[in-house]
């Protein structure tokens, strides 16, 4: 069986400050499930389809104001990794946040198995596609992603970069303790008109 290929890229920015800001902005959290506590900040093609553009533009202004240093840092990390500019497109949603407050239900519920195809949903082509996750805050029992053959543990501040075309899913919580959170920044990269672009 082929092992899922991923890279870990360190991000030199305080994740505590980012996490505190995410928690402060609770009025921006959008519930994404009727069954479990799952929220996002930002619009995502896989959740909102190709009709997300108008609201994404509004949220982009808020996100860049509140998390400008974070976006600048991940942009720098990717430009160092790819040896070329990696930008944003104002018509696409910025990378956004997954937020899972701790809950006993999350011990037995994992994400759906999937491959990442937001570039197809948004008709962006399929050249140089990537997916990434930056763990911002994790429960004391940890957190991670599962592929068909293994569990990939997350580390706060260590970005996970992969192609997105191997089956994978969000791993379930390993233990329940109240008032803990699993917060990650989620995003994708695709080449559009010759340039690498980050989006969600």
C-alpha positions as CSV (number, residue, x, y, z in Angstrom):
1,X,0.0,0.0,0.0
2,X,1.3,3.5,-0.9
3,X,2.0,5.7,2.1
4,X,0.3,9.1,2.0
5,X,2.9,11.7,1.2
6,X,2.9,14.8,3.4
7,X,5.3,17.4,4.5
8,X,5.5,19.2,7.9
9,X,6.4,22.9,7.6
10,X,7.0,24.9,10.8
11,X,5.2,28.2,11.2
12,X,7.1,30.9,13.2
13,X,4.2,32.6,14.8
14,X,2.5,32.3,18.2
15,X,-0.4,30.0,17.8
16,X,-1.7,31.0,21.3
17,X,-2.4,34.5,20.0
18,X,-4.2,33.1,16.9
19,X,-6.2,30.7,19.1
20,X,-7.2,33.5,21.5
21,X,-8.4,35.6,18.5
22,X,-10.5,32.7,17.1
23,X,-12.2,32.2,20.4
24,X,-12.8,36.0,20.7
25,X,-14.5,36.0,17.3
26,X,-17.3,33.6,18.3
27,X,-19.9,35.7,16.7
28,X,-18.3,34.8,13.3
29,X,-18.5,31.0,14.0
30,X,-20.8,29.3,11.6
31,X,-22.3,26.0,12.7
32,X,-21.8,23.2,10.1
33,X,-23.5,20.3,11.8
34,X,-26.8,19.6,13.6
35,X,-25.3,16.5,15.2
36,X,-21.9,17.6,16.6
37,X,-20.2,20.8,17.6
38,X,-18.5,21.8,14.4
39,X,-18.0,25.4,13.3
40,X,-16.0,27.4,10.8
41,X,-14.8,30.9,10.3
42,X,-14.7,31.6,6.6
43,X,-16.3,30.1,3.5
44,X,-15.2,26.8,2.0
45,X,-16.0,25.4,-1.4
46,X,-16.5,21.9,0.0
47,X,-19.2,23.2,2.4
48,X,-20.7,26.1,0.5
49,X,-20.2,25.2,-3.2
50,X,-19.5,27.6,-5.9
51,X,-22.1,30.1,-4.6
52,X,-19.8,31.2,-1.7
53,X,-18.2,34.2,-3.5
54,X,-20.2,37.2,-2.2
55,X,-20.0,36.2,1.5
56,X,-16.4,35.1,1.1
57,X,-15.5,38.6,0.0
58,X,-17.0,40.1,3.1
59,X,-15.4,37.6,5.4
60,X,-12.0,38.0,3.7
61,X,-11.9,41.7,4.8
62,X,-12.5,40.6,8.4
63,X,-10.1,37.7,8.3
64,X,-7.2,39.7,6.8
65,X,-7.8,42.4,9.4
66,X,-7.9,40.0,12.3
67,X,-5.3,37.5,11.1
68,X,-3.1,39.5,8.7
69,X,0.2,38.3,10.4
70,X,-0.9,34.7,10.1
71,X,-1.7,34.9,6.4
72,X,1.6,36.7,5.8
73,X,3.5,34.0,7.6
74,X,2.0,31.1,5.8
75,X,2.5,32.9,2.5
76,X,6.2,33.2,3.4
77,X,6.4,29.6,4.4
78,X,4.9,28.5,1.1
79,X,7.0,30.8,-1.0
80,X,10.1,29.3,0.7
81,X,8.8,25.8,0.0
82,X,7.7,26.3,-3.6
83,X,10.5,28.8,-4.6
84,X,8.0,31.1,-6.2
85,X,5.2,33.6,-5.2
86,X,2.1,32.2,-3.6
87,X,-0.7,34.7,-3.5
88,X,-4.4,35.2,-2.8
89,X,-7.3,35.9,-5.2
90,X,-9.8,38.5,-4.0
91,X,-12.7,36.5,-5.6
92,X,-11.8,33.4,-3.6
93,X,-12.2,32.7,0.1
94,X,-9.1,33.0,2.2
95,X,-8.0,29.9,4.1
96,X,-10.3,29.6,7.1
97,X,-10.7,27.8,10.4
98,X,-12.2,24.5,11.6
99,X,-13.4,24.7,15.2
100,X,-14.4,21.7,17.3
101,X,-15.2,22.4,20.9
102,X,-14.7,19.3,23.0
103,X,-17.7,17.1,23.4
104,X,-18.3,13.4,24.2
105,X,-19.9,12.9,20.8
106,X,-16.5,13.6,19.1
107,X,-15.0,10.4,20.7
108,X,-17.0,8.2,18.3
109,X,-17.4,10.5,15.3
110,X,-14.7,11.1,12.7
111,X,-14.8,13.1,9.5
112,X,-16.1,11.6,6.3
113,X,-13.5,9.9,4.0
114,X,-12.8,12.2,1.1
115,X,-10.3,13.5,-1.4
116,X,-10.0,17.3,-1.9
117,X,-11.6,18.7,-5.0
118,X,-12.5,22.4,-4.3
119,X,-10.4,23.4,-7.3
120,X,-12.9,21.5,-9.5
121,X,-16.0,22.8,-7.6
122,X,-14.8,26.3,-8.3
123,X,-13.6,25.5,-11.9
124,X,-10.0,26.5,-11.2
125,X,-8.4,23.7,-13.1
126,X,-6.3,21.0,-11.6
127,X,-2.7,22.1,-12.0
128,X,-0.4,22.0,-8.9
129,X,-3.1,21.3,-6.4
130,X,-2.3,21.0,-2.7
131,X,-4.1,20.9,0.6
132,X,-2.9,22.1,4.0
133,X,-3.8,22.2,7.6
134,X,-2.2,24.3,10.3
135,X,-3.0,23.1,13.9
136,X,-3.7,26.2,16.0
137,X,-4.9,24.5,19.2
138,X,-5.3,20.9,20.0
139,X,-7.0,18.9,22.9
140,X,-4.7,17.6,25.5
141,X,-5.1,14.1,24.0
142,X,-3.9,15.4,20.6
143,X,-5.5,15.5,17.2
144,X,-4.8,14.5,13.7
145,X,-5.8,13.2,10.3
146,X,-6.3,9.6,9.2
147,X,-5.4,8.2,5.8
148,X,-6.4,4.7,4.8
149,X,-3.1,3.2,6.1
150,X,-2.1,5.4,9.1
151,X,-2.8,8.1,11.6
152,X,-1.0,11.4,11.1
153,X,-0.7,13.3,14.4
154,X,-0.8,17.0,14.4
155,X,1.6,19.4,16.2
156,X,0.6,22.9,17.0
157,X,2.4,25.3,14.7
158,X,3.5,22.5,12.3
159,X,1.7,22.9,9.0
160,X,0.7,19.7,7.1
161,X,1.0,19.9,3.3
162,X,-0.2,17.1,1.0
163,X,-1.7,16.7,-2.4
164,X,-5.2,16.0,-1.2
165,X,-5.8,13.2,-3.6
166,X,-5.4,10.3,-1.1
167,X,-8.4,9.4,0.9
168,X,-8.3,11.0,4.3
169,X,-10.5,12.3,7.1
170,X,-10.4,14.2,10.3
171,X,-9.6,11.9,13.2
172,X,-12.0,11.6,16.2
173,X,-11.1,13.0,19.6
174,X,-9.1,10.4,21.7
175,X,-10.3,11.6,25.1
176,X,-12.9,14.0,26.4
177,X,-12.1,16.9,28.7
178,X,-14.4,19.9,28.9
179,X,-13.4,23.3,27.6
180,X,-10.8,22.1,25.1
181,X,-10.7,22.9,21.4
182,X,-9.4,21.5,18.1
183,X,-8.8,24.6,16.0
184,X,-7.0,24.4,12.6
185,X,-6.5,26.7,9.7
186,X,-7.5,24.9,6.5
187,X,-6.7,25.8,2.9
188,X,-5.8,24.7,-0.6
189,X,-3.4,25.8,-3.3
190,X,-3.9,25.7,-7.1
191,X,-2.1,27.2,-10.0
192,X,-4.4,29.7,-11.9
193,X,-3.1,31.4,-15.0
194,X,0.4,30.4,-14.1
195,X,0.4,31.6,-10.5
196,X,0.0,29.7,-7.3
197,X,-3.0,30.8,-5.3
198,X,-4.2,30.0,-1.8
199,X,-8.0,29.6,-1.1
200,X,-10.5,27.6,0.8
